[in-house]
Amino acid sequence: MTVPANRRAPLQARSLETVEAILDAASALLGRVPFDQITTSRIAEQAGISVGAVYRFFSSKQEIYDAIAVRELDLFRAEIERAFTARQLIFSPRKALGRVLDAYISFLDSHPHFRELALGRHISGRTREAQSDPATGPGGILGGLLVKKCGWKPGKALQLKIRVAAETGDRIIAFAYSQESAEARHAVLRELKEMLTRYLLR
């Protein structure tokens, strides 16, 4: 897990275990408690530690939410990298975009606590900015593939393009999840895939 720069890095195994317990507790609450009812005290109680222990590593709930998001995106990125490494196929940017988007939707389905953060706009702008870099994040994963396999030039222009695609994608994915049926959701996601393909690969 990447440790956000604005909080103390755990120096001992016990400290790391405490951090993971805090993130696990907050994740569990995100899956079953209304967002506005989650407090630092409730996270501490769920983790079986004191509130002071929480504040030893996190100065606010936002830092906890950001750390959860980074942890989950690290996991997603590892899954995607394994999937593309295992594929001995001619690389197609269009197919790669589709695979990354499909994998991200599947990840959201299987990680409802992360979906609550990502689609509820509860991840800070600073963390979202970092995860839009071509080395990280769902969009960044695709950007990295395009740089590595298609010779796209890395830099601020690509980072902005990826950021715009990621921000747009998150909003439309949230709209897709608000649909009343799975069929309607899939229809919205198909439109999103086509729109992002036209924008990124034109």
Order of alpha helices (4+ residues) and beta strands (2+ residues): alpha-alpha-alpha-alpha-alpha-alpha-alpha-alpha-alpha-alpha
